[in-house]
Amino acid sequence: MTMTRLDILDRSVEKVHVWINDLAGELGTEDRQHAYRVLRAFLHALRDHLSVDEAAQLAAQLPIFVRGVFYEGWDPSGTPERTRDVDSFLRRIAGEALLAGETEASLAATAATRVLCRHVSTGEAESVLHMLPEHVRELLTSNRA
């Protein structure tokens, strides 16, 4: 049996590299591992603040491998999270991404939001942001370019 390349997987690998490189640029780092950790932590924190339906709608617009990261470890019965304050959101990102604290997590989350907004439809990005508590939404959109 001859092994053949699956174009859909090849394209998805390329897309995940685009997302990670884009986020690394936003973060001002060459460290792609760092950018991946931030992307993963951000997606998990975001996902857990969305309804199951909204999480599925967002996931449908993500490249295959980014979608896998998004769904990794998800327990939909616990969403949306009851804790809806900015500090908890940032502590979660800082802990999962191995960041120094909430200030670094804040910068990382706003950078990840800009990347997400560039790679999904405007309507979906607005819908996702609208589902968040106002103070979290304000934080994430404070430095949108």
VMD Tcl script that draws the C-alpha trace (Angstrom):
set ca {
  {0.00 0.00 0.00}
  {1.43 3.35 -1.06}
  {1.29 6.24 1.40}
  {-0.16 9.40 -0.09}
  {-0.33 12.88 1.35}
  {-3.68 14.12 2.48}
  {-4.04 17.65 1.20}
  {-6.54 18.65 3.89}
  {-4.07 17.75 6.64}
  {-1.21 19.48 4.86}
  {-3.30 22.66 4.53}
  {-4.31 22.46 8.17}
  {-0.69 22.13 9.28}
  {0.13 25.22 7.21}
  {-2.80 27.09 8.76}
  {-1.81 26.25 12.33}
  {1.68 27.56 11.57}
  {0.12 30.76 10.22}
  {-1.89 31.18 13.45}
  {1.14 30.51 15.68}
  {3.42 32.76 13.64}
  {0.77 35.47 13.63}
  {0.41 35.24 17.41}
  {4.18 35.18 17.91}
  {4.35 38.40 15.90}
  {1.62 39.97 18.04}
  {3.47 38.90 21.18}
  {6.79 40.20 19.84}
  {8.54 36.87 20.25}
  {10.35 34.33 18.11}
  {9.39 31.60 20.61}
  {6.77 29.54 18.81}
  {6.33 27.24 21.84}
  {5.37 30.28 23.88}
  {2.93 31.41 21.18}
  {1.40 27.92 21.06}
  {0.95 27.85 24.86}
  {-0.73 31.26 24.75}
  {-3.02 30.22 21.89}
  {-3.99 27.02 23.67}
  {-4.64 28.73 27.02}
  {-6.61 31.53 25.39}
  {-8.76 29.16 23.35}
  {-9.53 27.06 26.43}
  {-10.45 30.08 28.57}
  {-12.55 31.52 25.75}
  {-14.28 28.21 25.01}
  {-15.27 27.72 28.62}
  {-16.99 31.13 28.69}
  {-19.15 30.29 25.66}
  {-22.37 28.33 25.38}
  {-22.03 24.88 23.82}
  {-23.70 26.14 20.63}
  {-21.45 29.19 20.34}
  {-18.33 27.10 21.02}
  {-19.35 24.73 18.21}
  {-19.99 27.63 15.83}
  {-16.56 29.08 16.56}
  {-14.87 25.69 16.26}
  {-16.42 25.21 12.81}
  {-14.31 28.14 11.56}
  {-11.03 26.92 13.05}
  {-8.46 24.92 11.09}
  {-8.52 21.21 11.98}
  {-5.52 21.25 14.31}
  {-6.54 24.51 15.99}
  {-10.01 22.98 16.45}
  {-8.40 19.98 18.14}
  {-6.57 22.28 20.55}
  {-9.82 24.17 21.17}
  {-11.70 20.99 22.11}
  {-8.84 19.36 24.04}
  {-9.99 18.43 27.54}
  {-13.39 20.11 27.14}
  {-16.26 19.19 29.45}
  {-19.29 20.84 27.85}
  {-21.42 20.13 30.92}
  {-19.42 22.77 32.80}
  {-19.89 25.57 30.29}
  {-20.34 28.41 30.30}
  {-18.22 28.85 33.42}
  {-19.95 30.36 36.42}
  {-16.86 32.41 37.36}
  {-17.05 35.26 34.92}
  {-14.64 37.88 36.28}
  {-11.55 39.22 34.50}
  {-9.11 38.13 37.22}
  {-10.17 34.48 37.02}
  {-10.02 34.60 33.21}
  {-6.49 36.01 33.30}
  {-5.28 33.68 36.07}
  {-6.45 30.72 34.00}
  {-4.54 31.92 30.94}
  {-1.44 32.74 32.98}
  {-1.44 29.33 34.64}
  {-2.02 27.29 31.51}
  {0.36 29.32 29.32}
  {3.06 29.50 32.02}
  {2.99 33.31 32.05}
  {4.40 35.54 34.81}
  {1.00 36.79 35.96}
  {-2.17 38.62 35.10}
  {-0.45 41.55 33.35}
  {1.35 39.24 30.93}
  {-1.85 37.22 30.54}
  {-3.76 40.42 29.71}
  {-1.30 41.30 26.95}
  {-1.36 37.72 25.67}
  {-5.17 37.56 25.66}
  {-5.55 40.80 23.72}
  {-2.94 39.62 21.21}
  {-4.73 36.27 20.82}
  {-8.04 38.10 20.35}
  {-6.57 40.12 17.48}
  {-5.33 36.92 15.84}
  {-8.67 35.17 16.30}
  {-10.51 38.15 14.82}
  {-8.26 38.08 11.73}
  {-8.84 34.38 11.10}
  {-12.58 33.92 11.66}
  {-15.47 35.80 10.10}
  {-16.33 39.21 11.50}
  {-19.80 37.98 12.41}
  {-18.44 35.02 14.36}
  {-15.85 37.13 16.15}
  {-18.53 39.61 17.18}
  {-20.84 36.81 18.29}
  {-18.11 35.23 20.43}
  {-17.15 38.54 22.01}
  {-20.80 39.38 22.67}
  {-21.17 36.15 24.71}
  {-18.46 37.24 27.15}
  {-19.05 39.27 30.29}
  {-18.70 42.98 29.50}
  {-15.50 43.48 31.51}
  {-13.80 40.49 29.82}
  {-14.95 41.72 26.40}
  {-13.62 45.22 27.16}
  {-10.24 43.79 28.13}
  {-9.98 41.64 25.00}
  {-10.95 44.43 22.63}
  {-9.05 47.26 24.33}
  {-6.13 47.15 21.88}
  {-7.81 45.80 18.76}
  {-6.19 46.96 15.57}
}
mol new
graphics top color blue
foreach p $ca { graphics top sphere $p radius 0.5 }
foreach p [lrange $ca 0 end-1] q [lrange $ca 1 end] { graphics top cylinder $p $q radius 0.2 }
display resetview
